Amino acid sequence: MSFFKSIAVSLVVACAGLVPSAFAQTAKPPVSFDLSALDKSVNPCTDFYQFACGGWRANNPIPGDKSRWGRFNELDEYNLSLLHNILETAAKPGKHSALEQKVGNFYSACMDEKTVDALGVKPLQPEFDRIAKISDKAGVMQQIAHMQQEGMSALFGFGSSTDMHDSNQMIASLGQGGLTLPDRDYYIKDDPKSKETREKYVEHVQKMFELAGEKPEQAASDAKNVLALETRLAQAAMDRVAMRDPKNRDHRMTVADLDKLAPNFGFPAYFVATGAPKFNDLNVSTPDYFKTISAQFETVPIAEWKTYLRWKVLKSNAGLLSKPFVDENFRFSGQYMNGAKEIEVRWKRCTRMTDSNLGEALGPIYVEQTFGADGKERMLKLVEAVEAAMGKNIQQLDWMSDTTKQDALKKLKSIVNNIGYPDKWKDYSKVTITRNDLFNNVRAADRFESARNRNKIGKPTDKKEWGMTPPTVNAYYRGSMNDINFPAGILQPPFFSRTADDAVNFGGIGAVIGHELTHGFDDQGRKFDASGNLRDWWTASDGKEFEHRTDCIVDEYANFTAVKDDKGEVKLNGKLTLGENTADNGGVKIAYMALMDMLGASGTKQVEGFTPAQRFFIGYGQVWCQNVTDQYSRVAALTDPHSPGKYRVNGVVSNSVEFQKAFACKPGDPMVRENACHVW
């Protein structure tokens, strides 16, 4: 459960386009407290988001290559420029370390647009040839196993995951998948926008098939078949809200039981083909999906499965091909779906791709230049302060019994803090990367990561492994590990600054820390115990009281409008966003407590015309300054468990007695919610 939806995901595509090869000028980092970002014409008690961010939003329109532009993006662009300079240096001839040579080679191959364009679709021909030779359903499954080894998704996902009932052990895991559009609802809903999206999608699939060499008539037929097959997958899939409940994803069974549940897939042979270690038990997160698709797997003609597999190969690799493929991929995924006006320049995409594929080879170089051991020490002190405040808050709760409190405090004390970067880096020594073959470089990195994931099956859990690369502007909590993780990338302004006062730092990174800690006690996290095992440690009455309080959060955020335009109005999904909204509200509360505990009697001294309490909330609000396209807002409302920035601010402060006291808000003001929601 992360603090923010992955920037890399929202930016959509991969590596291609026209770009200069020269160094980019290093972007300036954002500032932590920006007076020019304020809109002082607005009463903070009327619309605090506009007060805190109105100036910033007016002066920061969305760049043409983005679908959203916010403070996260500002910092991401700064980190990107640092990484770019590292890669440009590593790509130049000269004496380099093994890691520098590897990332430099990868980046060089990506920047070699001339070679990529000359190859066209040729890199995919071996996959197309494999698919053409398929003659039965067993061959379809063998191809799926092969594609997954190569990092290409199709039909479902397979790999390793933490055993929900024994967090010290890794287990094989199988789950639904195989869709191309962002969510199952795009295939199922009958509103005008959903219908339009499906029409545009079919046009996109047809165009991509034509670029790959198919005649228009065949491409049109194949595109319709892809939509029909993916619609079947969507109809069988569990929805996002249901997937949020770990109990709904907990279905341990033997391979023999799985084979009885979904006999037409031939899973025993498939598992052998994946190269995974032998195992007898696995977790099947969505059994109904496999039961339903197994029946359809037998009735859908092989020719249609082969068309689907060709499409998944083509779509998975579109960003690695020549310019026509990249442009068409962007036209649909970046422009139509998310509202970006132009594709990112090549050096940015190649830098992101290097970080994505070789993140822990590039990471040590980045960390050495930007973070260091002293950064960890400063961050740990902040974490300890916020954890102490959370412990104090738990003890003060008037709705929780002492029995549950003791388990909650035990879980809090057991949370592991991972700061900046991993203690042990991945070993890429066996990954071969050359300077002139982008496609096979990506395949090599994908094979390495796929094999690494599969080979964890049946082994002890590595609880120090990271799920994000060091430059990432984000943070996350893992219930199965009971840990919080803060990459070095986020430990900079506007979240944290050495020169900022405590109020601003606690409003920024302090609220992030509080947010991730609270995830351990949101509607999902609370179902895992101190060891990371799925276990109900709550008394029945406390559980009911918790759900009553989270129902308040659901209802509050379900009334917020995500987007309203000529395509209609879309409200937030209060159930989908419940965990993040709970973490936002709880995180701000305990970060504020930590600040007040630190300041003591000096908590009223003004700086730049604002008290520490006011600066805390402004610091928090300015983290969420953003402008977003309507298209992106629509996608996010269906798929993103995070609320838009406006509601991450106004939704929180309207529930906060501390905010209302800081700005002297009165009952009846819009930022004073009559029936305020309080979980933690």
Secondary structure in CASP SS format (residue, H / E / C, confidence):
PFRMAT SS
TARGET T0000
AUTHOR 0000-0000-0000
METHOD secondary structure of the structure
MODEL  1
M C 1.00
S E 1.00
F C 1.00
F C 1.00
K C 1.00
S C 1.00
I H 1.00
A H 1.00
V H 1.00
S H 1.00
L C 1.00
V C 1.00
V C 1.00
A C 1.00
C C 1.00
A C 1.00
G C 1.00
L C 1.00
V C 1.00
P C 1.00
S C 1.00
A C 1.00
F C 1.00
A C 1.00
Q C 1.00
T C 1.00
A C 1.00
K C 1.00
P C 1.00
P C 1.00
V C 1.00
S C 1.00
F C 1.00
D C 1.00
L H 1.00
S H 1.00
A H 1.00
L C 1.00
D C 1.00
K C 1.00
S C 1.00
V C 1.00
N C 1.00
P C 1.00
C C 1.00
T C 1.00
D C 1.00
F H 1.00
Y H 1.00
Q H 1.00
F H 1.00
A H 1.00
C H 1.00
G H 1.00
G H 1.00
W H 1.00
R H 1.00
A H 1.00
N H 1.00
N C 1.00
P C 1.00
I C 1.00
P C 1.00
G C 1.00
D C 1.00
K C 1.00
S C 1.00
R E 1.00
W E 1.00
G E 1.00
R H 1.00
F H 1.00
N H 1.00
E H 1.00
L H 1.00
D H 1.00
E H 1.00
Y H 1.00
N H 1.00
L H 1.00
S H 1.00
L H 1.00
L H 1.00
H H 1.00
N H 1.00
I H 1.00
L H 1.00
E H 1.00
T H 1.00
A H 1.00
A H 1.00
K C 1.00
P C 1.00
G C 1.00
K C 1.00
H C 1.00
S C 1.00
A H 1.00
L H 1.00
E H 1.00
Q H 1.00
K H 1.00
V H 1.00
G H 1.00
N H 1.00
F H 1.00
Y H 1.00
S H 1.00
A H 1.00
C H 1.00
M H 1.00
D C 1.00
E H 1.00
K H 1.00
T H 1.00
V H 1.00
D H 1.00
A H 1.00
L H 1.00
G C 1.00
V C 1.00
K H 1.00
P H 1.00
L H 1.00
Q H 1.00
P H 1.00
E H 1.00
F H 1.00
D H 1.00
R H 1.00
I H 1.00
A H 1.00
K C 1.00
I C 1.00
S C 1.00
D C 1.00
K H 1.00
A H 1.00
G H 1.00
V H 1.00
M H 1.00
Q H 1.00
Q H 1.00
I H 1.00
A H 1.00
H H 1.00
M H 1.00
Q H 1.00
Q H 1.00
E C 1.00
G C 1.00
M C 1.00
S C 1.00
A C 1.00
L C 1.00
F E 1.00
G E 1.00
F E 1.00
G E 1.00
S E 1.00
S E 1.00
T E 1.00
D E 1.00
M C 1.00
H C 1.00
D E 1.00
S E 1.00
N E 1.00
Q E 1.00
M E 1.00
I E 1.00
A E 1.00
S E 1.00
L E 1.00
G E 1.00
Q E 1.00
G C 1.00
G C 1.00
L C 1.00
T C 1.00
L C 1.00
P C 1.00
D C 1.00
R C 1.00
D H 1.00
Y H 1.00
Y H 1.00
I H 1.00
K C 1.00
D C 1.00
D C 1.00
P H 1.00
K H 1.00
S H 1.00
K H 1.00
E H 1.00
T H 1.00
R H 1.00
E H 1.00
K H 1.00
Y H 1.00
V H 1.00
E H 1.00
H H 1.00
V H 1.00
Q H 1.00
K H 1.00
M H 1.00
F H 1.00
E H 1.00
L H 1.00
A C 1.00
G C 1.00
E C 1.00
K C 1.00
P H 1.00
E H 1.00
Q H 1.00
A H 1.00
A H 1.00
S H 1.00
D H 1.00
A H 1.00
K H 1.00
N H 1.00
V H 1.00
L H 1.00
A H 1.00
L H 1.00
E H 1.00
T H 1.00
R H 1.00
L H 1.00
A H 1.00
Q H 1.00
A H 1.00
A C 1.00
M C 1.00
D C 1.00
R H 1.00
V H 1.00
A H 1.00
M H 1.00
R C 1.00
D C 1.00
P H 1.00
K H 1.00
N H 1.00
R H 1.00
D C 1.00
H C 1.00
R E 1.00
M E 1.00
T E 1.00
V H 1.00
A H 1.00
D H 1.00
L H 1.00
D H 1.00
K H 1.00
L H 1.00
A C 1.00
P H 1.00
N H 1.00
F H 1.00
G C 1.00
F H 1.00
P H 1.00
A H 1.00
Y H 1.00
F H 1.00
V H 1.00
A H 1.00
T H 1.00
G C 1.00
A C 1.00
P C 1.00
K C 1.00
F C 1.00
N C 1.00
D E 1.00
L E 1.00
N E 1.00
V E 1.00
S C 1.00
T C 1.00
P H 1.00
D H 1.00
Y H 1.00
F H 1.00
K H 1.00
T H 1.00
I H 1.00
S H 1.00
A H 1.00
Q H 1.00
F H 1.00
E H 1.00
T H 1.00
V C 1.00
P C 1.00
I H 1.00
A H 1.00
E H 1.00
W H 1.00
K H 1.00
T H 1.00
Y H 1.00
L H 1.00
R H 1.00
W H 1.00
K H 1.00
V H 1.00
L H 1.00
K H 1.00
S H 1.00
N C 1.00
A H 1.00
G H 1.00
L H 1.00
L C 1.00
S C 1.00
K H 1.00
P H 1.00
F H 1.00
V H 1.00
D H 1.00
E H 1.00
N H 1.00
F H 1.00
R H 1.00
F H 1.00
S H 1.00
G H 1.00
Q H 1.00
Y H 1.00
M C 1.00
N C 1.00
G C 1.00
A C 1.00
K C 1.00
E C 1.00
I C 1.00
E C 1.00
V C 1.00
R H 1.00
W H 1.00
K H 1.00
R H 1.00
C H 1.00
T H 1.00
R H 1.00
M H 1.00
T H 1.00
D H 1.00
S H 1.00
N H 1.00
L C 1.00
G H 1.00
E H 1.00
A H 1.00
L H 1.00
G H 1.00
P H 1.00
I H 1.00
Y H 1.00
V H 1.00
E H 1.00
Q H 1.00
T H 1.00
F C 1.00
G H 1.00
A H 1.00
D H 1.00
G H 1.00
K H 1.00
E H 1.00
R H 1.00
M H 1.00
L H 1.00
K H 1.00
L H 1.00
V H 1.00
E H 1.00
A H 1.00
V H 1.00
E H 1.00
A H 1.00
A H 1.00
M H 1.00
G H 1.00
K H 1.00
N H 1.00
I H 1.00
Q H 1.00
Q H 1.00
L C 1.00
D C 1.00
W C 1.00
M C 1.00
S C 1.00
D H 1.00
T H 1.00
T H 1.00
K H 1.00
Q H 1.00
D H 1.00
A H 1.00
L H 1.00
K H 1.00
K H 1.00
L H 1.00
K H 1.00
S H 1.00
I C 1.00
V E 1.00
N E 1.00
N E 1.00
I E 1.00
G E 1.00
Y C 1.00
P C 1.00
D C 1.00
K C 1.00
W C 1.00
K C 1.00
D C 1.00
Y C 1.00
S C 1.00
K C 1.00
V C 1.00
T C 1.00
I C 1.00
T C 1.00
R C 1.00
N C 1.00
D C 1.00
L H 1.00
F H 1.00
N H 1.00
N H 1.00
V H 1.00
R H 1.00
A H 1.00
A H 1.00
D H 1.00
R H 1.00
F H 1.00
E H 1.00
S H 1.00
A H 1.00
R H 1.00
N H 1.00
R H 1.00
N C 1.00
K C 1.00
I C 1.00
G C 1.00
K C 1.00
P E 1.00
T C 1.00
D C 1.00
K C 1.00
K C 1.00
E C 1.00
W C 1.00
G C 1.00
M C 1.00
T C 1.00
P C 1.00
P C 1.00
T C 1.00
V C 1.00
N C 1.00
A C 1.00
Y E 1.00
Y E 1.00
R E 1.00
G C 1.00
S C 1.00
M C 1.00
N C 1.00
D E 1.00
I E 1.00
N E 1.00
F E 1.00
P E 1.00
A H 1.00
G H 1.00
I H 1.00
L C 1.00
Q C 1.00
P C 1.00
P C 1.00
F C 1.00
F C 1.00
S C 1.00
R C 1.00
T C 1.00
A C 1.00
D C 1.00
D H 1.00
A H 1.00
V H 1.00
N H 1.00
F H 1.00
G H 1.00
G H 1.00
I H 1.00
G H 1.00
A H 1.00
V H 1.00
I H 1.00
G H 1.00
H H 1.00
E H 1.00
L H 1.00
T H 1.00
H H 1.00
G C 1.00
F C 1.00
D C 1.00
D C 1.00
Q C 1.00
G H 1.00
R H 1.00
K H 1.00
F E 1.00
D C 1.00
A C 1.00
S C 1.00
G C 1.00
N C 1.00
L E 1.00
R C 1.00
D C 1.00
W C 1.00
W C 1.00
T C 1.00
A H 1.00
S H 1.00
D H 1.00
G H 1.00
K H 1.00
E H 1.00
F H 1.00
E H 1.00
H H 1.00
R H 1.00
T H 1.00
D H 1.00
C H 1.00
I H 1.00
V H 1.00
D H 1.00
E H 1.00
Y H 1.00
A H 1.00
N C 1.00
F C 1.00
T E 1.00
A E 1.00
V E 1.00
K E 1.00
D E 1.00
D C 1.00
K C 1.00
G E 1.00
E E 1.00
V E 1.00
K E 1.00
L C 1.00
N C 1.00
G C 1.00
K C 1.00
L C 1.00
T C 1.00
L H 1.00
G H 1.00
E H 1.00
N H 1.00
T H 1.00
A H 1.00
D H 1.00
N H 1.00
G H 1.00
G H 1.00
V H 1.00
K H 1.00
I H 1.00
A H 1.00
Y H 1.00
M H 1.00
A H 1.00
L H 1.00
M H 1.00
D H 1.00
M H 1.00
L H 1.00
G H 1.00
A H 1.00
S H 1.00
G C 1.00
T C 1.00
K C 1.00
Q C 1.00
V E 1.00
E C 1.00
G C 1.00
F E 1.00
T C 1.00
P H 1.00
A H 1.00
Q H 1.00
R H 1.00
F H 1.00
F H 1.00
I H 1.00
G H 1.00
Y H 1.00
G H 1.00
Q H 1.00
V H 1.00
W C 1.00
C C 1.00
Q E 1.00
N E 1.00
V E 1.00
T C 1.00
D H 1.00
Q H 1.00
Y H 1.00
S H 1.00
R H 1.00
V H 1.00
A H 1.00
A H 1.00
L H 1.00
T H 1.00
D C 1.00
P C 1.00
H C 1.00
S C 1.00
P C 1.00
G H 1.00
K H 1.00
Y H 1.00
R H 1.00
V H 1.00
N H 1.00
G H 1.00
V H 1.00
V H 1.00
S C 1.00
N C 1.00
S C 1.00
V H 1.00
E H 1.00
F H 1.00
Q H 1.00
K H 1.00
A H 1.00
F C 1.00
A C 1.00
C C 1.00
K C 1.00
P C 1.00
G C 1.00
D C 1.00
P C 1.00
M C 1.00
V C 1.00
R C 1.00
E C 1.00
N C 1.00
A C 1.00
C C 1.00
H C 1.00
V C 1.00
W C 1.00
END
